[in-house]
Amino acid sequence: MAIFIGPKLIKDGSAISELTRQTIAFIDGGTVWARWALHGNEVRASFTDESQMVGAIQSGLHGGPFAYLPHLRLIVSPIKLMTLSLDDLQLIARAEIEGEPVAQNERLKLIFSAHGLLTIDQLRAGMDWLGTLQLPDLDLFQVASFTDQVAIANLADWVQEHRISAATSVDAAGFAKSESRTPLEFIDFFRCYIGVSEKLSGGKAGRAELAEASQSAVHLLSPLAFHALDCPQTSPLSSPDDVALAVEMWAASGRALGFARISACVREIVLNTRFVGDENWFTHREAWARNRFEAYVETVKAITLRAKIRQPFMGQDGATCHYSMAAGDYVARVQLDPAGIIALSSLQKAASSDQIINPFGHATHDPRAPEPTMFDLAKEEQEP
């Protein structure tokens, strides 16, 4: 006998796809285990599909979800590797066997970039970048998870790509450290500070003004964000169809897709609305915060009702999946986390996500009144 994959009894390795066999080869001892499991007089294991089998082999043999490719300096879930093509996997296997560094192979670099694979050196560079920010201590990052390290590395790259000055980065880090209790919150509040800096006087506001405005934005929006934490949940590593169904049912019940944490909600409203720097920001901050939050939530509801989940992309951890939802001129980013919780990551203008945008329309009356949402704009389009 051997193993079950779904309802099928597998007695021979040739019954397993070549992609799966290649992925198992990246697991130290994986091929030996498969050979052992496929021989004998009893059923060794049962799996729902081949990707679950690959993940179970990794965790079962090594007690953790990540395979280690020492020559390529890569830590990656074998489940993630199964999202690559067979040709790409074979190229990675040859490079690992031959000890060829990623940096010296242009095709490897393209593969890693396209699939969001970060090497140990890239992760370490992100953590080293934290040491340049003049923080009094790095205690917050002593228990940084793999997800945290990836996010920090991506933030460091973002700072370099957008040419954020060292002085601004230091100020942003100091503010973020004072407001954060987790590494992901640090990243969110770092981005908040940069967003406030860009919106106030085109980046010409003084340090004291920026610090006060950033703190005000965070403290005004955070209590409101309590209302934006409810999220649908499905099984971990659910199929895109199952995720789409969960989101559709959630939207049909009249609920907005929530965020994974308060700081993510605050970050998105600061970055992608006219919250900070608007005339009402300077005169009616508390009312303006509620106005922006409520308009944002209504827009999330509208887009979720109209858009469909698409473009699934698995994270390097093999347990997190990302999707996009497009409707009109807007794109929402959605994440399925390892526990099966589906949360909103961002809502941005599709054509120019780097610009300061107002996805809620334009007021044509008292500027202190709520601006029209997509629901209102849809009604206006139908009226003569």
Secondary structure, DSSP 8 states (H G I E B T S, - for coil): --EEETTEEE-SGGGS-HHHHHHHHTSTTHHHHHHHHTSSSS--EEESSHHHHHHHHHHHHHSSS-EEETTTTEEE-HHHHTTS-HHHHHHHHHHHHHT--GGG-HHHHHHHHHTT---HHHHHHHHHHHTTS--S--GGGTT--HHHHHHHHHHHHHHHHTT--HHHHHHHHHHHHHH-SSHHHHHHHHHHHHHHHHHSGGGTS-HHHHHHHHHHHHHHHHHHGGGG----B--TT--HHHHHHHHHHHHHTT----BSSHHHHHHHHHHHSS-TTSHHHHH-HHHHHHHHHHHHHHHHHHHHHH--EEEEEE-TTSS-EEEEEEETTEEEEEEE-TTSBEEEEEEEESS-TTS---TT---SS-TTS----HHHHHHHHH--
